[in-house]
Amino acid sequence: MRILVQKFGGTSLSTDFARERVIYHITRERESGYAVVVVVSAMGRRGEPYATDTLLSLIRDNGNSLPARELDMLLGCGEIISAAALCSMLQSHGIPAAALTGGGAGILTDEQFGSARIKSIQTERLLKLLDDGKVVIVTGFQGVTASGDMTTLGRGGSDTSATALGAALRAEMIDIYTDVDGILTADPRIVSEARPLDVVGYAEIGNMARQGAKVIHPRAVEIAQQAHIPVRVRSTFSDGTGTLVTDKSAAKVEQAFKDRPVTGIAHVAGVTQISVKAIEGRTDMQLQVFQTMAKHHISVDFINVTPSGAVFTVFDLDARPALELLSAGGFIPQAVHGCAKISVIGGGMNGQPGVMARIVEALTEQGITIMQSADSNTTIWVLVQEADMANALRALHAKFDLHR
């Protein structure tokens, strides 16, 4: 049995027209000989009646005191509504279908409500339904504990559900449907010349997702990579094949890596740079700084540590408590608010000289100051003022000819 997993996000399910497009994609793949498992998100986005953010606002407006276990019960409702509605539509088109919750589909998780991790997936029920010729619709974003409580997998959890099910079922392919034509070289809202990529490696898209590109969740990429299952990121509203995410060793991907040192540019806005100078006589400065942040659950990023001090970033919303905690610990922290982290990502940059020089050249030509930098085998990060972010993204995109 050839199995294909299709995941449809909220915008793919929010209107009658969008849902008809979903039916079209399911029908096309069934006619191509696939047994189809469909993973659905909650319909729509913030403000629409069944969206996850709308359900959250219901609690905020009614005491804002719901325990995590009960909150997961509520948040799972959006996906259940999507699954039931899609099941009804498929049946009305003469396509046999069955809708299952995450738990009903055999997804067993730990008890970390709100950000549960998948422990195992029992596929017997799914395979039986597929053998019976049915399209199986599974609520994304959720599973069940050993004691029967519903859990949610955290933001982007429907992507994780789709790739985890694909791995467990040994699917041929996983299609992630969204409202854009694949993975783009940059955010098209900022860089008008951003273009879709035909093919990327798992590591590249994983880095892009972690560094601000929101088209697929990084955990989902990790699962697909571990299972060696290709993923296509494609648009619900077109017939294009979108972007193929696969192993670098595949011939087409290997050639793509050779042809381009840089694949895309990602960004994260709304960060604050914090600098802490070493205090004479205190050899435990770095230890105390980062233990303080960890103890109070403040996430730190972009870390540079030297004998003279430490520099790191936090999200703007964590900046004030971070500064207060450091001051209370006897340090004199300095902060630069309103920064942005820009990531230049490409599997082909490893071992290729001149990439950093081109980054510095592009930003210097625009009069943009690099406040901090770091690198890995596939990514170079720079920190700039948020006011310079848009110009920096456009300059870097042009410098590496990503529009071609």
C-alpha positions in Angstrom: 0.0 0.0 0.0 1.4 3.4 -1.1 0.7 5.9 1.7 0.7 9.7 1.4 0.2 12.0 4.3 -1.3 15.4 3.6 -1.4 18.2 6.2 -3.7 21.2 5.7 -3.2 24.4 7.8 -5.8 26.7 9.1 -6.0 29.0 6.1 -6.5 25.9 3.9 -9.7 25.1 5.8 -11.2 28.5 6.7 -13.5 29.1 3.6 -15.7 27.1 1.4 -13.4 27.7 -1.6 -10.3 26.6 0.4 -12.0 23.4 1.6 -13.1 22.6 -2.0 -9.4 22.9 -2.9 -8.5 20.5 -0.1 -11.1 18.0 -1.5 -9.4 18.5 -4.9 -5.9 17.6 -3.6 -7.2 14.6 -1.7 -9.1 13.3 -4.8 -6.1 13.8 -7.1 -3.8 11.7 -4.9 -6.4 9.0 -4.4 -6.8 8.7 -8.2 -3.0 8.5 -8.4 -3.1 5.3 -6.3 -2.3 6.6 -2.9 -3.9 5.6 0.4 -4.3 9.1 2.0 -4.0 10.2 5.6 -5.0 13.8 6.1 -3.9 15.9 9.1 -5.8 19.0 9.9 -5.3 22.2 11.9 -8.0 24.4 13.4 -9.8 26.5 10.9 -8.6 30.0 10.3 -6.6 32.5 12.3 -7.0 34.8 15.3 -10.6 36.2 15.4 -12.2 33.4 13.4 -14.5 31.3 15.6 -12.6 28.0 15.7 -9.0 29.2 15.6 -6.7 28.3 18.4 -6.0 31.9 19.3 -9.8 32.5 19.5 -10.2 29.6 21.9 -7.3 31.0 24.0 -9.1 34.4 24.2 -12.2 32.7 25.5 -10.2 31.6 28.6 -8.5 35.0 29.0 -11.9 36.7 29.0 -13.3 34.2 31.5 -11.0 34.2 34.5 -7.8 33.2 32.8 -7.2 30.5 35.4 -7.7 27.2 33.4 -5.2 24.5 34.4 -2.9 23.1 31.7 -4.7 19.8 31.4 -8.1 21.4 30.9 -6.6 24.0 28.6 -5.4 21.2 26.3 -9.0 19.8 26.3 -10.2 23.1 25.0 -7.5 23.7 22.5 -8.0 20.3 20.8 -11.6 21.4 19.9 -10.5 23.4 16.9 -8.9 20.5 15.1 -11.8 18.2 16.0 -14.2 20.6 14.3 -12.0 20.8 11.2 -11.8 17.0 11.0 -15.5 16.5 11.4 -16.3 19.2 8.7 -13.8 17.7 6.3 -15.1 14.2 6.9 -18.7 15.4 6.1 -17.5 17.1 2.9 -15.6 14.0 1.7 -18.6 11.8 2.3 -20.8 14.2 0.4 -18.4 13.9 -2.6 -18.8 10.1 -2.5 -15.4 9.6 -0.9 -15.4 7.2 2.2 -13.7 8.9 5.1 -13.2 8.5 8.9 -12.2 11.2 11.4 -10.0 10.4 14.4 -8.6 12.4 17.2 -4.8 12.2 17.7 -5.4 9.7 20.5 -7.8 7.8 18.4 -5.1 7.6 15.7 -2.8 6.0 18.2 -0.6 9.0 19.1 0.7 8.4 22.7 2.4 11.3 24.4 4.0 12.2 27.7 2.1 14.3 30.2 3.7 17.7 29.5 0.4 19.5 28.8 0.8 22.3 26.2 4.0 21.0 24.8 3.8 17.2 24.9 6.3 15.0 23.1 5.2 11.9 21.1 6.3 8.7 22.8 4.9 6.2 20.3 2.3 5.7 17.6 0.1 2.6 17.3 -0.8 2.3 13.6 -3.1 -0.7 13.5 -6.4 1.2 13.5 -5.1 3.6 10.8 -3.9 0.8 8.6 -7.2 -1.0 8.9 -9.2 2.1 7.8 -6.8 2.6 4.9 -7.2 -1.0 3.9 -10.9 -0.5 3.9 -10.4 2.3 1.3 -11.1 5.2 3.5 -9.4 8.6 3.7 -8.4 8.9 7.3 -8.6 12.4 8.8 -6.5 12.9 11.9 -6.7 15.9 14.2 -3.3 17.6 14.2 -1.5 19.1 17.2 -2.7 16.5 19.7 -2.3 13.1 21.3 -3.3 11.3 24.4 -1.5 10.2 27.6 -1.3 6.7 28.9 -4.1 7.7 31.4 -6.4 8.9 28.6 -5.9 12.7 28.9 -5.8 14.8 25.7 -2.5 16.6 25.2 -1.4 19.2 22.7 2.1 19.3 21.0 2.7 23.0 21.1 2.7 25.6 18.3 3.3 24.1 14.9 2.2 20.8 16.4 0.1 19.8 13.3 3.3 19.7 11.2 4.8 17.4 13.9 1.7 15.2 13.8 1.9 14.9 10.0 5.6 13.9 9.9 5.3 11.6 12.9 2.4 9.8 11.3 4.3 9.6 8.0 7.3 8.0 9.8 5.1 5.5 11.7 3.2 4.5 8.6 6.3 4.5 6.4 4.7 6.9 4.0 6.1 7.6 0.6 5.7 11.4 1.0 4.4 14.0 3.3 2.8 17.1 1.8 2.5 20.2 3.9 -0.1 22.5 2.4 -0.1 26.2 3.2 -1.1 29.5 1.5 2.3 30.1 -0.2 3.9 28.3 -3.2 6.6 26.5 -1.2 9.6 27.7 0.8 10.8 31.1 -0.3 14.3 32.6 -0.2 13.1 35.3 2.3 9.9 36.8 3.7 8.0 38.1 0.6 6.3 40.8 2.8 9.7 42.4 3.2 11.7 41.2 0.2 9.5 41.6 -2.9 12.0 39.6 -5.0 11.9 36.5 -2.8 11.3 33.4 -4.9 10.2 29.8 -4.2 12.9 27.2 -3.9 12.6 24.0 -5.9 14.5 21.8 -3.5 16.3 22.1 -0.1 18.0 19.8 2.3 16.6 18.9 5.7 19.3 20.8 7.5 18.8 24.0 5.5 15.0 24.1 6.1 15.4 23.1 9.7 17.7 26.1 10.2 15.4 28.4 8.3 12.5 27.3 10.5 14.4 27.7 13.7 15.6 31.2 12.6 12.2 32.7 11.9 10.8 31.2 8.7 7.3 30.0 9.7 6.4 27.7 6.8 7.1 24.4 8.6 8.0 23.5 12.3 11.6 22.5 12.9 10.6 19.5 15.0 8.6 18.2 12.0 11.7 18.5 9.8 13.8 16.6 12.3 11.3 13.7 12.4 11.1 13.5 8.6 14.9 13.6 8.4 15.3 10.8 10.9 12.8 8.7 8.9 14.3 9.6 5.5 10.9 10.6 4.2 10.7 13.5 1.7 8.4 16.4 2.4 6.8 18.8 -0.1 5.8 22.2 1.1 3.1 23.4 -1.4 0.2 25.7 -1.8 -3.4 24.6 -1.4 -4.4 27.2 -4.0 -2.3 26.0 -6.9 -1.3 22.8 -8.7 2.4 23.5 -8.3 4.6 20.9 -6.6 6.1 23.5 -4.3 9.4 22.9 -2.5 10.9 19.4 -2.0 12.7 18.9 1.3 14.9 15.8 1.1 18.3 14.4 1.8 21.3 16.3 0.7 22.7 13.1 -0.9 19.9 13.0 -3.5 21.4 14.0 -6.8 19.3 17.0 -7.5 19.9 18.4 -4.0 23.6 17.7 -4.2 23.8 19.8 -7.3 21.7 22.5 -5.7 24.2 22.7 -2.8 27.1 23.0 -5.2 25.4 25.8 -7.2 24.5 28.0 -4.2 26.4 28.8 -1.1 23.3 30.6 0.4 19.8 29.2 0.2 17.8 31.8 2.1 17.6 34.6 4.6 15.5 34.4 7.7 15.0 36.9 10.5 13.7 37.3 14.0 12.6 40.7 15.2 11.9 42.0 18.7 15.1 41.1 20.5 17.2 42.9 23.0 21.0 42.7 23.3 22.3 42.5 26.9 26.0 43.1 27.8 27.4 42.2 31.2 31.0 43.2 32.0 33.2 41.0 34.2 33.6 42.3 37.8 37.2 42.3 39.2 37.5 39.5 41.7 34.4 37.6 40.5 35.6 34.6 38.5 32.1 33.1 38.4 30.5 35.9 36.4 29.4 33.9 33.4 28.1 31.1 35.5 26.0 33.4 37.7 24.6 35.3 34.7 23.4 32.3 32.8 22.3 30.3 35.9 20.1 33.4 36.8 18.5 33.4 33.3 17.9 29.7 33.4 16.4 29.7 36.9 13.9 32.3 35.9 13.1 30.6 32.5 14.4 33.4 30.4 15.6 32.0 27.0 18.9 33.4 25.9 20.4 33.4 22.3 23.3 34.7 20.3 25.7 34.1 23.1 29.3 35.5 23.1 31.4 34.8 26.2 34.9 36.2 26.8 37.1 36.8 29.9 35.9 40.4 29.9 32.2 39.7 30.0 29.2 38.2 28.2 26.9 39.4 25.5 23.6 37.7 24.6 20.1 38.4 23.4 16.6 37.9 24.9 13.2 38.6 23.5 12.0 42.1 24.1 9.3 41.0 26.5 12.0 39.3 28.7 14.4 42.2 28.7 13.1 44.1 31.7 13.0 41.1 34.1 16.4 40.0 32.8 17.9 43.4 33.5 16.3 43.5 37.0 17.6 40.1 37.9 21.1 40.9 36.8 21.1 44.2 38.7 19.9 42.4 41.8 22.8 40.0 41.4 25.3 42.8 41.6 26.0 43.2 37.9 25.7 46.3 35.8 24.0 45.2 32.6 23.7 47.3 29.5 20.9 46.8 27.0 20.2 47.7 23.4 16.5 47.4 22.7 14.8 46.9 19.4 17.2 44.6 17.6 16.8 41.9 14.9 18.6 38.7 14.3 19.3 37.9 10.6 20.3 34.4 9.5 22.1 33.7 6.3 21.5 30.0 5.6 23.0 27.6 3.1 24.4 24.1 3.0 26.9 25.2 0.4 28.7 27.8 2.5 30.7 25.2 4.5 34.3 25.5 3.4 33.6 28.2 0.8 35.7 31.3 1.5 34.3 34.8 1.2 30.7 34.3 2.5 31.2 36.5 5.6 33.0 39.1 3.5 30.0 39.4 1.2 27.7 39.7 4.2 29.8 42.5 5.7 30.1 44.2 2.3 26.3 44.1 1.7 25.5 45.7 5.1 28.4 48.2 5.0 27.1 49.4 1.6 23.8 50.2 3.3 25.4 51.9 6.3 24.1 49.1 8.6 26.2 48.3 11.7 26.7 44.7 12.7 26.3 44.6 16.4 27.2 40.9 16.9 27.9 37.8 14.7 28.2 34.1 15.0 28.4 31.1 12.6 28.0 27.4 12.1 28.6 25.1 9.2 25.4 26.1 7.5 24.4 29.5 9.0 25.9 32.9 9.7 24.0 35.2 12.1 24.2 38.9 12.4 22.5 41.2 14.9 21.4 44.6 13.6 19.0 47.4 14.8 15.4 46.4 14.0 15.1 49.8 12.1 17.7 48.4 9.7 16.2 44.9 9.4 14.3 45.4 6.1 17.2 47.1 4.3 19.5 44.4 5.6 17.3 41.6 4.3 17.0 43.2 0.9 20.7 43.9 0.7 21.7 40.4 1.6 19.1 38.8 -0.7 20.5 40.9 -3.6 24.2 40.3 -2.7 23.8 36.5 -3.0 21.6 36.7 -6.1 18.8 34.9 -4.5 16.3 36.5 -6.8 17.7 34.5 -9.8 
